[in-house]
Amino acid sequence: MTARSASNKISGFIIVDASGGLSGDMLLAGLFALGADPRAVAREVKRLPGLEPFSIVTERVKRGGIAALRAKVRCSKRARERDLLSILKMIEASRLETRVKELSQKTFRILGDAEGKIHGVKPGKVHFHEVGAVDSIVDIVGGAVALSMLGFPPLLHLPFRLGSGFISVSHGRLPVPAPATIEILRGRTVRLGGEDGEVVTPTGAALMKALAEELSELHSFVPRRIVYATGTREEPPPGILRLIETEVQPFKREVAVLRTTIDDMNPELYGYVQERLFEVGALEVYLTQLIMKKGRPGTLLTVLCEPDATDRLLDIIFRETTTIGARIGYERREELERWTGKVETSFGAIQVKRARLPDGTVKTTPEYEACKGAARSHGVSIGEVYEVARRSASKKKK
């Protein structure tokens, strides 16, 4: 389990201002500037089996007159190329904290999906070049580890400026933004043009897609701390990433809401429809019984999803139900930060859900399926398993 320092725990939110640049090493440096320990992060990342020896070096530099922190990953051996599946297996086989594994794998899957779509191959077959190197693996996994050391504060990013011109990569000379960067940021607000050069890298974009929500409307907030990080770009304008720690949540999430009413479908099929909708990205799917025209009993199917998932969910609705139309709306909703974990009990390890309240308190709820399985295997009531798991979670250090 990743060790956390109580003095470094962030109870508020972090706003990521990437208008001056964003890459994996810049975000890592920014998290170090907020209090994550580089040596402790390196020790945790070295839990990855098969990763070449490396070290993380930080230094204070000036960019455009601003004092900023820079983080460098040094590796004495030449790193080999890795494909997506080998990286995911490496992370899964490690002894890293469960949530660190989940966030790291999520980031690599986002990169793999984008690269696969661009090159016309399945994500699992994608071979990473720059991203498969040691420094990129350390940037991504180290970023998740650093967040854990800060208490997993929610990250909110401002709209991105992506730069202009061309860059040279292993595939040759490509336009800015790189194809992977713009593919990853589908559904997020971006602006093309601006300074010459790459402002947001694919790794930086993937980290934001995996770890952060977009701050589309800048509400009032109280800055607590402001730190600056930088990367390799020194020429004007230099690459500078600004992280702002805030006291209050300035963001309420926007979700798309799909609704359709159905009165001519076999009710046995709704379970399958729900499963398919969840498989392709639905956040919530629920059914409401109602009376429709001519007194017919009917069902209101409601699906909540990310705005960029609307088209593929509508495709499932039209293919798998009898409806011929659906309404689309957008709503704001506030969410607690959440993650999964396990607690040890007399009935074995029980999976739990955790959520952080606005005051920083963590509440824990045992997972139903885990409690059901333990109750059956031990011949006790599910209520007993649930209560034992709840007590174990309350004793566990948050």
GIDA-V327452 format. One record per residue. RES is the residue in one small letter. PHI is phi in radians with two decimals (none if undefined). OMEGA is omega in degrees with one decimal (none if undefined). Layout:
res->[RES,RES]
phi->[PHI,PHI]
omega->[OMEGA,OMEGA]
This chain:
res->[m,t,a,r,s,a,s,n,k,i,s,g,f,i,i,v,d,a,s,g,g,l,s,g,d,m,l,l,a,g,l,f,a,l,g,a,d,p,r,a,v,a,r,e,v,k,r,l,p,g,l,e,p,f,s,i,v,t,e,r,v,k,r,g,g,i,a,a,l,r,a,k,v,r,c,s,k,r,a,r,e,r,d,l,l,s,i,l,k,m,i,e,a,s,r,l,e,t,r,v,k,e,l,s,q,k,t,f,r,i,l,g,d,a,e,g,k,i,h,g,v,k,p,g,k,v,h,f,h,e,v,g,a,v,d,s,i,v,d,i,v,g,g,a,v,a,l,s,m,l,g,f,p,p,l,l,h,l,p,f,r,l,g,s,g,f,i,s,v,s,h,g,r,l,p,v,p,a,p,a,t,i,e,i,l,r,g,r,t,v,r,l,g,g,e,d,g,e,v,v,t,p,t,g,a,a,l,m,k,a,l,a,e,e,l,s,e,l,h,s,f,v,p,r,r,i,v,y,a,t,g,t,r,e,e,p,p,p,g,i,l,r,l,i,e,t,e,v,q,p,f,k,r,e,v,a,v,l,r,t,t,i,d,d,m,n,p,e,l,y,g,y,v,q,e,r,l,f,e,v,g,a,l,e,v,y,l,t,q,l,i,m,k,k,g,r,p,g,t,l,l,t,v,l,c,e,p,d,a,t,d,r,l,l,d,i,i,f,r,e,t,t,t,i,g,a,r,i,g,y,e,r,r,e,e,l,e,r,w,t,g,k,v,e,t,s,f,g,a,i,q,v,k,r,a,r,l,p,d,g,t,v,k,t,t,p,e,y,e,a,c,k,g,a,a,r,s,h,g,v,s,i,g,e,v,y,e,v,a,r,r,s,a,s,k,k,k,k]
phi->[none,-1.17,-1.28,-2.14,-1.66,-1.06,-1.23,-1.69,-1.18,-1.77,-1.60,-1.69,-2.20,-2.05,-1.66,-1.72,-1.78,-1.73,-1.08,-1.76,2.45,-2.75,-2.53,-1.08,-1.23,-1.21,-1.13,-1.04,-1.08,-1.09,-1.20,-1.13,-1.10,-1.44,2.28,-1.19,-1.50,-1.00,-1.18,-1.19,-1.09,-1.06,-1.06,-1.20,-1.13,-1.20,-1.25,-1.21,-1.22,1.49,-1.41,-1.07,-1.02,-2.67,-2.48,-1.97,-2.06,-2.02,-2.65,-1.57,-2.32,-2.01,-2.23,1.03,1.45,-1.77,-1.31,-2.39,-1.71,-2.10,-2.10,-2.11,-1.79,-1.96,-2.32,-1.41,-1.83,-1.27,-1.36,-1.58,-1.21,-2.34,-1.65,-1.04,-1.10,-1.18,-1.20,-1.08,-1.17,-1.04,-1.17,-1.12,-1.37,-1.36,-1.79,-1.25,-1.00,-0.94,-1.23,-1.10,-1.03,-1.05,-1.20,-1.14,-1.15,-1.06,-1.11,-1.18,-1.14,-1.07,-1.11,-1.13,-1.07,-1.16,-1.12,-1.09,-1.16,-1.15,-1.66,1.26,-2.26,-1.19,-0.92,-1.13,-1.63,-1.20,-1.77,-1.50,-1.79,-1.05,-1.26,-1.41,-1.28,-1.03,-1.07,-1.21,-1.11,-1.15,-1.03,-1.31,-1.18,-1.09,-1.09,-1.16,-1.11,-1.06,-1.06,-1.10,-1.22,-1.57,1.57,0.92,-1.16,-1.09,-1.88,-2.23,-1.92,-1.37,-0.95,-1.65,-1.82,-1.84,1.44,-2.71,1.64,-2.39,-2.30,-1.87,-2.26,-1.07,-1.52,2.10,-1.62,-2.19,-1.28,-1.67,-1.26,-1.03,-0.88,-1.14,-1.11,-1.21,-1.16,-1.09,-1.54,-1.01,1.61,-1.87,-1.43,-2.33,-2.34,-1.45,1.55,1.70,-1.10,-1.32,2.05,-1.44,-1.61,-2.04,-1.53,-1.00,-1.12,-1.07,-1.11,-1.14,-1.09,-1.20,-1.14,-1.48,-1.86,-2.26,-1.87,-1.41,-1.63,-1.34,-2.18,-1.47,-1.46,-1.18,-2.65,-1.94,-1.14,-1.83,-2.43,-2.28,-2.20,-2.21,-2.28,-2.49,-2.14,-1.51,-1.33,-1.90,-1.17,-1.10,-1.36,-1.24,-1.39,-2.36,-1.88,-1.98,-2.00,-2.06,-1.48,-2.04,-1.53,-2.25,-1.36,-1.70,-2.41,-2.13,-1.22,-1.75,-2.23,-1.52,-2.12,-1.84,-2.33,-2.62,-1.86,-2.34,-2.28,-2.35,-2.14,-1.08,-1.09,-1.13,-1.49,-1.11,-1.06,-1.14,-1.05,-1.03,-1.03,-1.14,-1.14,-1.13,-1.09,-1.81,2.08,-1.15,-1.48,-2.54,-2.41,-2.54,-2.05,-2.20,-1.36,-2.66,-1.84,-1.78,-1.04,1.08,1.28,-1.33,-1.24,-2.47,-2.35,-1.67,-1.66,-2.11,-2.23,-1.85,-2.73,-1.15,-0.94,-1.38,-1.72,-1.01,-1.08,-1.25,-1.31,-1.07,-1.04,-1.13,-1.03,-1.25,-1.33,-1.79,-2.17,-1.59,-1.20,-2.13,-2.88,-2.59,-1.74,-2.15,-2.38,-2.29,-2.30,-1.72,-2.48,-1.78,-2.18,-1.50,-1.09,-2.47,-2.82,-1.92,-2.85,-2.36,-2.16,-1.52,-2.35,-1.16,-1.75,1.75,-1.30,-2.03,-1.28,-2.33,-1.84,-2.11,-2.50,-1.77,-1.33,-0.97,-1.48,1.68,-1.15,-1.83,-1.90,-2.23,-2.24,-1.12,-1.33,-1.02,-1.09,-1.14,-1.16,-1.09,-1.10,-1.18,-1.10,-1.20,-1.27,-1.83,1.16,-2.16,-1.34,-1.16,-1.09,-1.16,-1.08,-1.02,-1.20,-1.09,-1.13,-1.13,-1.15,-1.09,-1.15,-1.21,-1.44,-1.21,-1.16,-1.33]
omega->[-179.1,178.3,178.9,176.2,-177.8,-177.9,-178.5,-177.1,180.0,-177.8,-178.8,-177.1,177.9,175.4,-179.0,177.4,-176.2,-177.8,179.1,178.3,177.6,174.1,-178.6,-178.7,178.1,177.9,178.7,178.6,178.5,178.3,173.5,-179.8,178.4,174.9,177.4,-176.2,-178.7,-178.9,178.5,177.3,179.9,179.0,-179.5,-178.2,179.2,172.7,179.8,-179.2,176.2,179.5,-179.1,178.8,-178.5,171.7,176.7,-179.9,177.8,177.1,175.1,179.0,175.9,176.6,-178.7,179.7,-178.7,176.0,-176.5,178.9,176.7,177.9,178.2,173.8,-179.0,-179.1,-176.5,-179.7,175.9,-177.1,177.7,175.5,178.9,173.6,-174.7,-175.7,-179.6,177.8,178.6,178.8,177.9,180.0,-178.0,-177.3,-177.4,177.6,178.4,176.0,-175.1,-175.9,175.3,176.3,-176.5,-177.9,178.5,179.8,178.1,179.9,180.0,177.4,177.2,177.0,-179.2,178.4,-178.9,-179.6,179.0,180.0,-178.5,-174.8,176.6,177.9,176.8,-177.8,-178.6,-179.3,-177.1,173.8,178.8,175.7,178.1,-174.9,179.4,-179.3,-175.8,-175.5,179.7,177.0,178.3,178.7,-174.7,-179.9,177.7,176.7,178.1,177.9,179.5,176.6,179.5,179.7,176.7,179.4,-178.1,176.0,177.6,176.9,176.7,-178.1,173.7,176.2,-172.8,165.5,-167.6,176.8,-176.5,177.8,-176.6,173.8,176.9,178.9,-177.1,-179.5,-179.0,-178.5,-175.1,177.6,174.0,0.0,177.3,-179.0,-179.8,-178.5,-177.3,176.8,180.0,-173.6,172.6,-178.5,176.5,-177.2,-179.9,174.4,179.3,177.4,-176.6,-175.8,-179.2,179.3,-178.0,-179.8,179.1,179.4,175.9,178.9,177.3,179.1,-179.3,177.7,178.2,179.5,-177.4,-169.6,-169.1,171.0,179.8,173.7,-173.2,178.8,-176.2,176.6,177.4,175.7,-177.6,177.6,177.2,176.7,176.3,179.8,-177.9,176.7,-179.3,179.4,-174.4,-173.8,-179.0,-175.5,180.0,-10.0,-177.5,177.5,-179.4,175.6,179.1,175.0,-177.4,175.0,-176.7,-178.4,-175.0,178.9,-179.1,-167.9,169.3,-171.4,174.9,177.8,173.3,179.4,179.3,-178.9,173.1,178.3,-173.9,179.0,-175.7,-175.8,176.6,-176.4,178.4,-174.1,-174.8,178.9,178.4,179.6,178.3,-179.9,-178.5,179.8,177.7,-178.7,-175.6,169.7,178.0,174.6,177.4,174.1,177.8,-175.4,178.7,178.0,179.8,176.8,-176.6,-176.5,-179.8,176.9,-177.7,172.2,-178.4,-177.0,172.1,176.9,-179.7,-179.2,173.5,-177.6,171.0,-178.9,-177.9,177.5,-173.5,-174.1,-177.3,176.4,174.9,178.2,177.8,-179.7,-177.9,-179.3,-168.6,176.4,-179.4,-176.8,176.7,179.1,179.5,177.3,-179.1,176.5,179.5,-177.5,175.2,175.2,-179.9,-176.2,170.5,171.9,-176.2,175.6,-179.6,178.6,178.9,173.3,178.8,179.1,176.2,177.5,-177.8,180.0,179.7,178.1,-179.0,171.8,178.2,177.4,-178.3,177.5,-178.2,179.4,179.0,178.9,178.4,175.2,-173.2,178.1,177.4,178.9,-177.2,-175.6,179.0,178.4,179.5,179.8,179.5,-180.0,-179.7,-176.9,-179.2,177.7,178.0,-179.9,179.1,177.8,178.9,178.1,-179.0,-177.0,177.9,179.3,179.8,179.2,178.5,179.8,-178.2,178.1,-175.7,179.3,-179.0,none]
